[in-house]
Amino acid sequence: MDLENESVIRKIKEVQEEIVSIGCDVKLVEEYNFHFSLAFLGEINEIQKNEICKFLGTFDKTSTKIRLSGIGSFPSSNNPRVIWIGVSDGAELLRENAKKIWPFLEKIGIKIDKRFEPHLTIARVRSPRNKGKLVVKLAELANVDFGEVLISPIRLKKSTLTYNGPIYETLCEVGKK
């Protein structure tokens, strides 16, 4: 699900600028790459792609709002490698959608990492430069409210990794835009 709310995108970019301003070594996610993932599939073949697209068609196509709030990091707040924005209102719906698709993916031969926390990745840490300042800044931003976004349509995305970052391509989509 792509992020398409301009005011929320502006707020995210402001926070990204705050993070960069402290001199840490991060790779920011570009605004055109902001999205929510329900599962990471790895390599899939054409048959699997078609089956997944058909299955996604069974999802409720009603647009639903979720609220983005708070900043966090994986694997932990003291060891940030991935910086993300959390989901407050609507997180359970995202979890339910993820849990709905996992058994189907496994049935068609795709192994799934079932550790899932609804989030929107905004940066990746490249080195420990100014890590202490980064940890403090992330704690300061822990309760920032970014606003509401719609989580429709659901899209199957292909990710091609390049030296300059991932390139995403939509393979199919279901739901209202």
GUPA-711594 format. One record per residue: residue in one letter; y negated, z, x negated of N, C-alpha, C in turn. Coordinates in steps of 0.02 Angstrom, whole numbers, padded with zeros to 5 digits, always signed. Atoms other than C-alpha are relative to their C-alpha. Last residue first. Example, Ala and Ser with C-alpha at 12.3 -4.5 7.8 and 13.67 -1.06 7.14 Angstrom:
<atoms>
S+00059-00003+00042+00053+00357-00684-00055+00037+00039 A+00059+00000-00045+00225+00390-00615-00060+00000-00045 
</atoms>
This chain:
<atoms>
K+00048-00003+00055-00232-00269+00388-00068+00018+00026 K+00067+00025-00013-00094-00233+00509-00043+00006-00061 G+00050-00045-00028+00086-00212+00460-00067-00033+00008 V-00010-00011-00072+00210-00298+00347-00054+00049+00023 E+00036-00056-00030+00187-00375+00176+00015+00004+00074 C+00001+00003-00073+00284-00487+00059-00040+00060+00024 L-00057+00043-00017+00294-00531-00127+00008-00006+00075 T-00030-00018-00063+00120-00464-00172+00056-00050+00017 E-00004+00057-00045+00083-00489-00357+00035+00023+00064 Y-00039-00009-00061+00027-00353-00476-00005-00062+00043 I+00024+00049-00048-00026-00381-00657+00045+00007+00061 P-00043+00034-00047+00000-00229-00767-00038-00051+00042 G-00017-00039-00059-00107-00186-00917+00042-00040+00048 N+00061-00024-00032-00200-00280-01054+00013+00041+00063 Y+00036-00040+00049-00044-00300-01163-00063+00031+00032 T+00031+00039+00053+00049-00363-01010-00034+00048-00048 L+00037-00037+00052+00170-00285-00887-00026-00047-00053 T-00014+00032+00065+00217-00389-00735-00043+00036-00052 S+00042-00022+00054+00226-00287-00575+00023-00035-00064 K-00031+00014+00064+00296-00364-00416-00051+00020-00054 K+00039+00025+00056+00237-00285-00256+00044-00013-00060 L-00047+00000+00056+00321-00263-00087-00037-00033-00057 R-00013+00060+00039+00178-00225+00031+00053+00012-00052 I-00046-00016+00055+00152-00101+00171+00017-00065-00035 P-00072+00016-00005+00000-00143+00277+00040+00027-00059 S-00033+00060-00024-00063-00016+00316-00039-00059-00026 I-00060+00016+00040-00102+00150+00238+00040-00057+00030 L-00056+00023-00042-00281+00169+00298+00059-00017-00044 V-00018+00070+00008-00399+00272+00190+00056-00016+00049 E-00060+00025-00036-00491+00436+00212+00010-00074-00014 G+00007+00030-00066-00611+00521+00092+00066-00026+00027 F+00017+00071+00008-00621+00558-00095-00009-00035+00067 D-00022+00037-00059-00625+00748-00089-00024-00072-00006 V+00044+00054-00023-00635+00830-00260+00030-00034+00061 N+00011-00003-00073-00533+00991-00272-00046-00054+00027 A-00061-00013-00039-00452+00978-00444-00010-00002+00075 L-00005+00051-00052-00603+00896-00526+00057+00012+00050 E+00064+00002-00036-00651+01047-00632+00004-00047+00061 A+00003-00063-00039-00468+01070-00681-00064+00002+00042 L-00045+00009-00057-00461+00886-00733+00001+00062+00044 K+00031+00046-00048-00616+00913-00841+00044-00010+00061 V+00054-00036-00033-00539+01066-00928-00032-00044+00054 V-00032-00051-00042-00376+00973-00967-00054+00039+00039 L-00029+00034-00058-00477+00824-01030+00032+00050+00048 K+00056+00017-00045-00583+00932-01144+00027-00033+00063 G+00026-00063-00028-00424+01006-01219-00057-00012+00048 K-00045-00022-00053-00347+00832-01240-00026+00065+00033 N+00038-00041-00048-00497+00772-01340+00041+00024+00060 R+00070-00010+00017-00388+00641-01427-00038+00035+00056 P+00024-00068-00013-00206+00671-01375-00074+00012-00017 S-00009-00042+00060-00169+00485-01361-00027+00069+00016 R-00030+00038+00055-00150+00348-01228+00013+00043-00062 V+00024-00027+00063-00178+00448-01068+00036-00035-00057 R-00056-00020+00043-00150+00342-00913-00029+00022-00067 A+00006+00007+00073-00281+00327-00776+00064+00021-00034 I+00066+00027+00018-00311+00314-00588-00009-00009-00075 T+00014-00003+00072-00136+00336-00516-00067-00032-00015 L+00031+00062+00020-00137+00365-00328-00019+00006-00073 H+00057-00001+00045-00021+00502-00268-00026-00071-00013 P+00051+00050-00017+00115+00547-00146-00061+00007-00044 E+00059-00036-00023+00243+00650-00241-00053-00051+00016 F+00055+00037-00031+00415+00578-00264-00054+00047+00023 R+00056-00046+00008+00560+00631-00374-00061-00039+00025 K+00020-00032-00063+00693+00522-00296-00052+00056-00010 D+00019-00066+00023+00711+00403-00443-00031+00035+00061 I+00067-00026-00013+00797+00257-00357-00008+00069-00031 K+00002-00072+00013+00945+00150-00408-00072+00024+00005 I+00058-00020+00040+00945-00022-00326+00000+00076-00007 G-00012-00002+00072+01113-00092-00270-00059+00019-00044 I+00001+00068+00028+01083-00151-00092+00000+00000-00076 K-00052+00040-00032+01140+00014-00017+00002-00071-00028 E-00063-00016+00033+01032+00109-00141+00057-00042+00027 L+00003+00028+00068+00878+00019-00076+00065+00014-00038 F-00007+00072-00005+00926+00058+00104+00001-00032-00069 P-00070+00016-00013+00953+00241+00064+00013-00075+00005 W-00047-00013+00055+00782+00250-00021+00072-00016+00016 I-00018+00061+00036+00678+00165+00117+00053+00012-00055 K-00030+00049-00046+00670+00306+00244+00025-00061-00039 K-00069-00021-00014+00643+00439+00111+00036-00048+00048 A-00039+00007+00061+00489+00345+00049+00074+00017+00013 N-00010+00071+00012+00422+00325+00225+00042-00012-00062 E-00049+00024-00049+00449+00511+00260+00015-00075-00010 R-00066-00025+00020+00360+00559+00098+00054-00026+00048 L-00021+00040+00058+00213+00447+00144+00069+00022-00025 L-00017+00067-00024+00205+00528+00316+00022-00045-00057 E-00068-00003-00028+00212+00701+00237+00022-00068+00027 A-00049+00002+00054+00062+00661+00127+00071+00000+00028 G-00042+00060-00001-00042+00618+00280+00052-00004-00054 D-00022+00019-00068-00185+00742+00257+00040-00065-00004 S-00004-00062-00039-00189+00798+00075+00025-00017+00069 V+00006+00014-00072-00147+00653-00039+00005+00067+00036 G-00051-00022-00048-00173+00677-00225-00016-00021+00071 I+00033-00032-00057-00273+00579-00352+00054+00017+00051 W-00007+00026-00068-00187+00541-00516-00043+00038+00049 I+00050-00035-00040-00197+00556-00704+00000-00032+00069 V+00021+00042-00056-00040+00506-00801-00048+00042+00042 R-00017+00068+00024-00006+00581-00973-00020-00051+00052 P+00012+00059-00042-00084+00753-00947+00020-00065-00035 N-00024+00057+00039+00000+00896-01041-00009-00064+00040 N+00015-00012+00071-00083+01056-00983+00022-00056-00046 S+00072-00005+00008-00092+01000-00800-00020+00013-00072 S+00027-00066-00020+00088+00942-00805-00075+00001-00012 P-00052-00044-00029+00200+00786-00817-00026+00069+00019 F-00071-00005+00017+00098+00711-00738+00005-00001-00075 S-00029+00040+00055-00081+00745-00691+00074+00013-00006 G-00056-00032+00034-00188+00806-00548+00025-00044-00056 I-00021+00036+00060-00351+00768-00459+00057+00040-00031 G-00026-00034+00059-00389+00826-00284+00022-00047-00055 S+00038-00056+00027-00413+00737-00120+00037+00032-00059 L-00010-00008+00072-00363+00577-00035-00043+00057-00024 R+00058-00025+00037-00350+00588+00154+00019+00008-00073 I-00017-00056+00043-00227+00481+00252-00063+00020-00037 K+00047-00024+00050-00259+00367+00399+00031+00057-00040 T+00006-00072-00001-00122+00271+00490-00048+00021-00055 S+00041-00025+00056-00115+00088+00535-00009+00075+00008 T+00064-00030-00019+00025+00056+00659-00036+00023-00063 K+00054+00042+00025+00161-00061+00593-00069+00026+00020 D+00054-00004-00049+00302+00065+00609-00061-00037-00028 F+00045-00058+00003+00432+00007+00484-00051-00004+00056 T-00021-00050-00049+00570-00116+00534-00047+00060+00002 G+00021+00021-00067+00482-00261+00445+00020+00049+00055 L+00068-00025-00009+00506-00166+00283-00028-00019+00068 F-00003-00071-00017+00692-00202+00302-00070+00029+00012 K-00025-00004-00069+00664-00391+00307+00001+00074+00022 C+00053+00024-00045+00556-00382+00151+00020+00004+00073 I+00051-00052-00002+00688-00276+00064-00056-00020+00047 E-00026-00055-00040+00826-00399+00108-00052+00056+00008 N+00000+00021-00070+00723-00546+00044+00025+00056+00046 K+00070+00007-00022+00686-00458-00121-00002-00018+00074 Q+00024-00068-00012+00869-00407-00140-00072-00002+00026 I-00036-00024-00060+00923-00589-00119-00025+00071+00018 E+00029+00032-00059+00790-00648-00242+00032+00025+00064 N-00013+00072-00007+00845-00526-00378-00030-00026+00066 I-00039+00016-00060+00770-00357-00421+00009-00076+00003 E-00016+00070-00011+00710-00285-00587+00041-00009+00063 G-00025+00033+00060+00636-00111-00577+00012-00074+00015 L-00063+00035-00007+00623-00039-00402+00029-00027-00065 F+00002+00049+00054+00490+00095-00411+00068-00033-00004 A-00057+00001+00045+00479+00181-00243-00013-00051-00054 L-00051-00040-00033+00350+00228-00112+00063+00004-00042 S-00069+00023+00006+00205+00170-00220+00045+00047+00039 F-00049-00054-00007+00022+00192-00173+00069-00031-00005 H-00050+00006-00052-00107+00067-00237+00044+00062+00002 F-00012-00064-00035-00261+00046-00345+00050-00012+00056 N-00069-00022+00007-00238-00114-00448+00015+00067+00033 Y-00043+00048-00036-00397-00203-00392+00074+00017-00008 E+00003-00010-00073-00493-00046-00442+00044-00049+00038 E+00054+00040-00030-00434-00058-00622+00003+00007+00075 V-00029+00049-00046-00324+00084-00684-00059-00036+00032 L+00014-00006-00072-00411+00168-00829+00037-00053+00039 K+00002+00068-00027-00329+00175-01000-00009+00008+00075 V-00036+00017-00061-00369+00343-01077-00007-00074+00014 D-00029+00067+00009-00418+00409-01249+00043-00016+00060 C-00073+00001+00006-00532+00558-01215+00024-00072-00002 G-00026+00026+00063-00716+00551-01256+00075+00002-00008 I-00015-00057+00045-00787+00664-01121+00034-00022-00064 S+00059-00026+00033-00873+00517-01036+00014+00058-00048 V+00013+00039+00061-00707+00431-00997-00057+00032-00040 I-00056-00012+00046-00660+00567-00872-00012-00036-00066 E+00005-00069+00024-00830+00564-00788+00055+00014-00052 E+00054-00001+00049-00822+00374-00778-00010+00070-00029 Q-00025+00032+00061-00652+00386-00692-00053+00001-00054 V-00043-00050+00033-00728+00510-00568+00030-00030-00064 E+00044-00052+00027-00867+00387-00526+00040+00052-00038 K+00030+00027+00061-00738+00247-00509-00048+00050-00032 I-00051-00001+00052-00639+00353-00385-00030-00025-00066 K-00008-00071+00020-00796+00384-00281+00051+00005-00056 R+00060-00019+00038-00835+00197-00277+00007+00071-00026 I-00005+00033+00066-00654+00158-00224-00060+00019-00043 V-00049-00040+00037-00668+00285-00082+00007-00029-00071 S+00033-00063+00017-00829+00201-00022+00047+00046-00039 E+00050+00007+00053-00748+00028-00034-00033+00067-00019 N+00059-00033-00026-00590+00070+00066-00053+00003-00056 E+00049+00051-00019-00455-00057+00017-00064+00029+00029 L+00059-00037-00020-00322+00042-00076-00056-00049+00013 D+00059+00007+00042-00161-00057-00080-00057+00043+00028 M+00058+00000-00042+00000+00000+00000-00061+00000-00045 
</atoms>
